[in-house]
Amino acid sequence: MKRLLLLLLLFPLYLFSQQIDYKGLPQWSWHKQDSTEYYLYTPSNMQAGKKCPVVLAMHGCCGVDNHATLRNTVDPIVRMWHNFGENTQSVPTYIIAPATSHGWQQHFAALKKVMDDLISNHNGDAQRMYVCGFSMGGAGTFSIIQKYPGYFAAAITMGMSFRGDSTKVKDIPLWSNQGETDYFSRALRKNVAGIRHLNGDINDTGATWVTGVNPRYSNFKGYDHGVMWVSASTQDLTGWAYSKINDGNIYPTVFFKSPTFKQITNTGENVTVNIEAHDADGSIAKVELYQNNKLIETLTQQPFQLNVKAQAGDNFLKAIAYDDKGKTSVAQTILKVNIPPSFKIKKLANAQAVNFYQNRINGIGNGELNYTIEKNELPEGLQLYPDGTLKGIPVRTGNYELPIYLKDEDGNVAQKTFQLSIKQKNKDKALVTNAVTSEGTRYEFSKMMLHESPNFNSKDSLLTTDLEEINFSNVANYDGLTFIKTDINDADKLINKFLIFYIDEDAMVYVAYETLDSNFHSTIPAWLKDFKKEPGQIVAQYRYYDVYSKSYPKGKVVLPSADAKTNGVSTNYFVMIKRND
């Protein structure tokens, strides 16, 4: 019953996502092999005579049919291979994005033909074949690396437990990701431990730090099934994959037998480090040990053991094992000396009204550090994020006291009051203040720039400075303008006097409203027809916004709501402001 309920909850979200009106990139082309349809990304910056990696990316459940569309190219498991829509690649890479209505195994033979053809008749590199998948695609990834053992250099799964023969995958570099409460990957931690046992780590029970034992494993606290974006945007999955080469030589295994992860000791104490390293098809040539990124010792014979002197705070230990053919694996652990948290910076840089401000408040302490401040203590337009980033567009001049709290993983707290001076704005800019909805919800100010998100989600409790999945990839001619970031949850409201804000100069107000004009069609609310439609579009990954402008005298500005559902779009508008020349 629980599984059925989750499927029912996920299914409408998938249908909704089908309305994405993505226009694609010129590198994508539609193809068909036997009965399998797919889109192929062919890198445009390939060098003559140089081989390129090939990636197979399998989507989650479930397509309405087996017809491949550009919808199949926008999942994070695909976009991460070309920089999430900016269309740049650190390594020129073929990407295969196929489609299925249910399950993947019936497509394996055709997809194998596609990959083999890229190797034989194009620039595909047989030693750098990678596969990744989410949910049903994660199950497909686990299955295809078992069906074709020795074919793939690395595999990445998200949101799915492992099924099958562990002995067939234990030597294939594998990175598996899951949400903490995900039903579909509920057995993954146990699966990971079982495969690691086959690789000689009998003590591991599914550690999420880098153990140096295959497979690698990530578990995202506070997340359920939908871990695609957080997995792909907060970890270097592609960099890890590119580091794996399938040349017939199995990667060595390395892990710390001691100290245990976050073992507590005292400053200056000598702690024994005992490293296990072995190689399934050869021998270990050497093991390098680093403490806080400094090489401590190179060990060339068993036992790989020595003493290190503990330093105050978290001691990051890293062991790199080299096999006799030159391949390496890395293990990491932390030796912990308790220290009270404290702030490293003494003062904040001055800010200026209307100008975008960003400053990082750094501190020291054990584990992950969390920074907080009472919301009413922040100057209007600024926001403090848990990682210590203070950013936004301040709107009121003056001198402010910011009592900021720093908490470490042990719950120890430090407090420091910082002084922030906000200077007068430049005369050529309009000051925007008091952006609120008719219901009293305060909207955020930001600056138009690449990677900012057009909306915020008031229901999202996971407030971070990490990039939102929907973020600007092309801001057209509006770079640098002040903009009001609206709540995605207000998109469907129908209110005549919805958004209210104030400007201190005569200004041009731009409203960016989502448009579907490729495979689908959308409309605009009647009130926007009084605005002038500007040329060009703003692009946020796979969403497109037309821009409408209207001049307003200084004072109060009132805008109606988006009424997104009636107009066939899925997001709220956002507003940009520029002082009239």
N, C-alpha and C positions, 0 to 999 in steps of 0.2 A: 504494500500500500504506500509506504514512504517513497519507494522508487517511482511508482506511478504518479504520485503527487508532484515529485520533482520534475518528471517529464512534462507533466501538464503545465507546470510553471515555466519551464524553459521553452516549450513549443511556441507559445505566442510571441516570445521575444525573438525567436528565430524568424517567424513569419514577418514580424515588424522590420527586422533587419533586411529583409528582401527588398524593401523599398529604397535601399541605397541607390542613388542615381550616379554612380561613379562613372567618370568619363574615360578613365584609364590613362595609361602612359604609352608613348609610341613604341616602347620596347615589348609591349604585350601583344601576342597574336594568338588567335584561336586555332586549335588543331583537333584532329580526331585520329585515334589509333584503334582499329577494330571498332568496338562499340563504346570505347572510352573517350569522352571529350575532355579537353584540358586547355588551359591557357599557358603559354610559354613566354617567359621573360628572357630575351636575348640581350645580353649586355652590349652596349654601344661602344665601350672603351676597351674592347679586347685587343691585345697585341698580336700581330701576325706571328703564327707559329707557336704561340704560347697557349697551353692548356688551361681550361677554366673549371672550377668546381661546378657540380650539379646538385641542386637541392630539390627534393620531392616534398611538397607540403600538403598534408591531407587534412581537410576541414572536419568539423564535428557534425553531429547529427542535427538535422537531416535535411537534405535537399528535397525539393518537391519533385524533381526528376533528375535524369542523368545529364542534362544539358549544362555545359559549362558557360558561365557568364562572367562578366567583370566583377560581379559580387564575390566570386571565388578568390579574387586577388587582393582583397582588402583586410583579411584577418591578420592579426599581429604576427602569426607564425609565418606569413608570407612577407608582410611589409618590413619586418625586421631585417630581411636580406637586401633591401634597397633603401635603408635609412628611413623607414616609416613614411614613405611618400615623397621625400625630397628628391628621389630618383638619383641618388649617388651610391656608389658601392666602393668600399675600401678594397675589396677583391672582386674583380669582374666575375659574375656568377650566373649561371643559368638557373631559373626557378620554374618548376613545373607545378601548376595549381590545377589539379583535376577536380571533377565533380562526380558525386554519387548521390543516389536517393536513399540508400540504406546499405551500410557495410562497405568494406573496401576489398575484401579478398578476391571477389570476382573481377577486379580490375588489375590485379597484380601482374598477370602475364602481359597485358597491354602496356602497363607502365614500365615494365622491365624492357620491353621493346623500345619504348621512347628513350629511356636512359641509355640503352646500348647503342641506339642510333646516334645520340649526341656524342658518345665516345668514338664510334667508328667513323662517322661521316662529318662530324663537326669538331668543335674544340673542347668537348667534354673530357675531363681528366678522370681516368679510371681509378686513380688513387685517392680522389677527393669527391666521393659520392656521399651525400648527406641526406637524411630523412628526418622529418619532424611532423608532429600531429597533435591536435587537441581533441580530447574526449573520444568520440568514435574514431577520429584520426589518430589519437594516441594508441588506441587498441590496434589500429591498422599499422602503426609504426612498430609496435611490439611484434606483430605477426609477420611483417615483411622482412624484418631482420632475421627472423627464424627461418622463413622460407628460402631466403637467399643468404645464408651465412657466408661471411667473408667478402660480401659485395660492398657493404657500406663502411665508410671510414668513421662515422659517428651518427648517433641518433638522439633526438630530443623529444620527450613526451610531456604532455600537460593534461592533467585532469583525468587520468585513467590508471587503474591498477594493472599489474602484469599478469598475463596468463600464458602458459606454455612451458617449454623446456628451458629451465634456467641455464643449463650447461651450454646451450646454443648461443646465449647472449652474454655470458660472463666476461668474454674477452673483447666485445664490441664496445668502444667508448660510448657511454650512455649517460644522459642527464635527464632525470625524471623530476617533474614539478607537480605539486598538488596544493590545493587550498586546505586549510586546517580542518574544516568541517565538511569536506566534499564526500558525498556518498559514493560516487563512482570510483574514486581513488582511495577508498577507505582502507584497502589492504596494501597500499603501496609501500608504506614504511616497512611492513613485514616482508614484502617482496624484495625490497632493497637489501634488507638484512640477510635474507636467504642467499641472494646472489653474491653479496660480499663474503659470506661464509665460504662459498666455493672458491673465492680468491684469497682465502687464508686469514681473514679478519674475523675470528670466531667470537670476539668480544663486542663487536659493533651491533647495535640494535636499531639502526636507522638514523645515524647522526646527520645533521644538516650542514655541518661545517665541512671543509675540504679535507677528506681523510686520505686521499691518495689511493683509495681502493674503489674499483669500479663496482656499481655505478655511482655517479654523483647524484645528490638528492637535495631538493629544496622544498620546504613546507612553509606556506604563507599564512601567518597568524591573522585571524579575522576574515579570511576569504573562504568562500564556498567553492562552487564548481568553476566560476568564471575567473580563471587565473591567467588567461592568455596575455593580457596587456601587462599586468604586473610582472609576470615571468619574463616577458620579452624586453620590457623597458627598464627594469631595475637590475638586470644581470647581463653580462656580456656573453650571451648564448652563442652568437655567431662567431665571436673571437675565439671562444673555446672550441667550437666545431672546426674552424679553419686551422686550428693548431693540431688537428688529428689527421694523420696520413695513413692510408691503408696500403702498406708495402709488404705485408706478410709477416712483419715482426710485431709480436704482441707487446703492448705497453707494460712496463714493470709495475709492481705494486709496492707502495710504501705507506706506512702509518706509524704514529707514535704509540708505543706501548706504555711509555711514561714520559712526561707527566700526563695525567688525565686532563681532559678539556676543562679549562678554568680552575685547575687545581690551585689552592690558596697557599701562599708561602709568605716569607718576610723579605724586606729589602736587604740585599747583600747576601742572602743565603745561597749556598751552592746546592743546586737541584740536579739530580741525575736525569739525563735525557737518554731514553732507550728507543731506538728506531728499528722497526722491522722493515726490511726491504728484500724482495725476491723477484725473480723473473721467470715466467712460465716457459719460455723457449730460449733461455740463455742464462746469463749471469749478471750480477750487479757490478759495474765497474767502479762506481763511487757514489757517495752520498754527501751532499753539501747541506750544512746546517746554518740557518740564518736566525739572528735574534734582532727583532725590530729593523729588518731589512739590511742588517750588517752581517756579512759572512763571518761566522765564528770558527768553523772548522770544515775541512774536507776529509771524510773518512773513506778509506779504501779497502778495509777488510772487516769481517765480522769479529766481534759484535760491534754494531754501529751504535756506540755509546760514549758519552762524555758528560762532564758537569758544566752547567752554565750558572752564572751569578745573576740572581733575580734583581731587576731594577724596579723602581717605584711605578705603580700603575699596572697596566696590562702589558705583558711581555708577549709579543707575537713571534711564535716560533714557526719556522718553515723548513721542511726537509725536501730536497730535490734529489730523486734517485735516478741515476743514469745506468741504462743497461749496456751490454757489451757491443751493441750495434748503434748506440747513440740516442736512443729514445729516452724520454724522461717522463716522470710522474711527480706530482707535488702533493705533499701533505702539510696541513697547517693545524696548529693548536694554540691555546692561550694559557700562559702561566700568570696567575693573578696575584698581585700584591695590592691589598686594599688601600686606597687613598681617598680622602674626602674630595668631593667635587669642588671645582673652583673655576672662575672665569679667567681666560687668558688675555682678553683685550681690556684695555683700561677705559677707552672712551669710544663713542660713536662719531662717525663723520657727520658733518652738518648736512642738512637736507634743504631743498628749496621747493616752495609751493609750486604745484603743477608739474614739476620735473619728476621723472621716475626715479625712485630711490631703492637701492638694494645694498644691504650690508649683512655680513655673516658674523654672528656672535659666537665666538669659539670658547670652548671650555675643556677641562680635563676631568677625568673620573673613570670609573670602571664600567665597561660595557657600553651599551647604547645610551647616549645622553639625550634628555628630553627638556626642551625649553618652553616655558609658559609665562603668560602674563594675563591678568584680568582684562577682559575685552574693553571695559570702559576706561582702562588706563592708556590705551593706544590712541594716538592722534588719528583723527578721521582720515581714512584713505590708506592707512598702513595696516599690515597684518604680520604677526609673528608666527612662523611655522615651527613645528616640533624640532626640526634639525638646527634651529637657531638663525634661520634666514629671516631678516626683517625687510619687507619690501612692499611696494605700492606707490601710490601717488598722493603725497600729503597735500591737504587743501587749505590748512589754516596755519598762519605764521605764529611764531611764539617759541618759548622755551618750555620743554616738557621733561618731566621726570618719569622714567620707565622702570618700575620695579620688576625685574625679571628673575624667574626662578629656574634653577638648573637641577634636575634630578638624574641620578645615575641608576644603573640596573638594580642596585641593592636598596633603592628607595632613599638614599642619602640626598639631602637637599642643600644647595647653596643659593643665596640671594644677593643680588647686587642692583642698586639703582643707578641707571645710566641717564645722563643728560643728553637730550636731543634738541638741537636748535634748528628750527625751520625758518628759512629766510624768505624774503618777499619774492614773489614770482617775477619773471621777466615781463616787460610791458607788452610783448608781442604774443602773449598767450592768454587764453581765456581760463578763468578759474571756475571749476565746476564743483558744486557742493550739494550736500543733503540729497543724495539720490536714494529715494525710498519709493516703495509701492504704496498704493492706496490702503493696503492692509498694514502698513508700517514696517514692512521688511526692508532692511537697508541693503542696497546693492553695492557691489565693490567697484572701485576705480582701478584701472591698470593702464598700461601703455601698449599701443599696437606694435607688435614685434613678432618675429618668427618664434614659434613654439609656445606662445601664450594660448590659452584656451578661450574660446568665445563665450562660454557660459561656465557657471559654477553649479554644484549640486548641493543644495542645502541638506539633503538627506544622507550625504556621504560623510561618515564619521571618521574615515581614514584620511585625515587632512595631512598632506605631504607637499613637498615642493617638487616631487617628481612630475615629469611631463604628463599631462592628461592625454588620454588616447586621442581625443579630438582636439587638435591644436593647429595653429596657423602654419601652413606651409607656403603660402603666398599672400602677402598683405597688400599687394598692388601698390598704389601711391599713398597709402594711409599710414606708413611707418612713422612711429613717433607720436601719433595723435593720442590724446587722452581718450580712453573709452570706458564705458560703463558695462561691466560684465554682469549679465543677468542670470537669474536662476532658471535652470533647465526645467524645473518642476512647475514654473508659471507659464509654460509655453501655450497651454490650451485654454487659458483663461480668456473670458470675453468681457472686458471692462472698458468703458469709455475714457475714464481718467485712471490710468493704471500706474504709469511711471512718472514721478515728479522729481525734478532737479532744478538747480539754480545756476545761472551763468552771470559773471560780473562784467561781461563785455558782450556787444553784439557778436553773434557767432553763427557759424554754419553747423547745423546738426545733421549728421549722417546716420541713417538707420540701415543696418545690414540685415537683410531678410533672406532666409534660405530659399533656394530655388531648385526645382527639379525640371530640367529642360533637355534631358538626353533621352532616356528610355521612358521616363514618366513625365508628368506635367503637374505643375503646382500653380497656385494663384497668390495674389497679395490681398491683404485686407483693404477695404474701401478707403480708409484714412490715408494709406500710403500713396494713393493716386494723386493726392495734392502735393506730393514731393516730386522733385526732378530725379529721373533715373540717370545715374552716372554710368559712364562706360566702364567695361571690365568687371571682373569679379574678384572677391576675396575667397581663397581656398583654405579649408581646414581639413587636411588629409583627403577624405573622400566626400566632403560636403562643400557646397558652393553657395556663396552669398552674393546676391545683387545688392547694390548700394543705392540708396535714395537720399536726396539732400533737400534741406529747407533752411532758410535763414530765419533766425529768431533774434529779437531785441533782447538786451540784457534783462535779467529778472527770472521769472518763473517759467519753466518749460513743462508742459504736460503732454504725455503721449499715451494713446490707447494701448491695449494689450495685443499680443501677437495673434491670438486665435489660430494657432498652428494647425489644429486638427481640421478645421473648416477649410483651410487653404492647402491642405495636402502635404504639409511639411512636418518635421519631427522635432524641431528645436525652436528655442526662443530667439528673438532678434537680439542684437547688441547695438550699442550706440557709440558713435565717435563725435568728438567736438573739436572744432577749429575756429579760432578767432577770425572774424572778418577783417580782411586787409583794409 
